[in-house]
């Protein structure tokens, strides 16, 4: 037993103080990560608090008017009748269904007048986009091109919006 005590005493007395000091000053990795996470949470909270005053404000419609070339007009369409009382044979249900059916027939009749409206555009643009495709697999969406060109015409000087002002 005395031999072990002598060895322990010798090891403790000859220990270097420098590693003990650096071990006490070294921070644990989880402490550094925790501090970093707390800083990120604080920064996120500051950003959210700065953005919060803008939430809930209604946009100023007067400011938007200067950018609108034309307002869309949507037709009023009667809704399909619902069976709320369980009787589709009631006069109210028949009137609702008849109004819906007539509106549907009117829309279908108008759709016939739109057929062929894009034909001149298609005849002019298909050869431009698909011509010279020697062995290539090209895709052309005429409706997307038509819409993109229409939007471009709205914002350029030579377009309809430019000629209005």
JOPELIN-V237278 format. One line per field, one symbol per residue. ss: DSSP state (A for helix, B for strand, O for the rest). psi: psi as a letter, one per 30 degrees, with the letter a starting at -180 (. if undefined). burial: I if it has 24 or more other C-alpha atoms within 12 Angstrom, else O. A space follows every 50 residues. Layout:
ss->???
psi->???
burial->???
//
This chain:
ss->OAAAAAAAAAAAAOOOAAAAAAAAAOOOAAAAAAAAAAAAAAAAAAAAAA AAOOOOOOOOAAAAAAAOOOOOOOOOOOOOOOOOOOOOOOAAAAAAAAAA AAAAAAAAAAAAAAOOOOAAAAAAAAAAAAOOOOOOOOOOOAAAAAAAAA AAAAAOOOOAAAAAO
psi->eeeeeeeeeeeefgkkfeeeeeeefklkefeeeeeeeeeeeeeeeeeeef feffkfkkljfeffeffkekkkjkkkkklkkkieggjfgleeeeeeeeee eeeeeeeeeeeeffkfffeeeeeefeeeefkgijgljlkkjeeeeeeeee eeefflefaeeefe.
burial->OOOOOOOOOOOOOOOOOOOOOOOOOOOOOOOOOOOOOOOOOOOOOOOOOO OOOOOOOOOOOOOOOOOOOOOOOOOOOOOOIOOOOOOOOOOOOOOOOOOO OOOOOOOOOOOOOOOOOOOOOOOOOOOOOOOOOOOOOOOOOOOOOOOOOO OOOOOOOOOOOOOOO
//
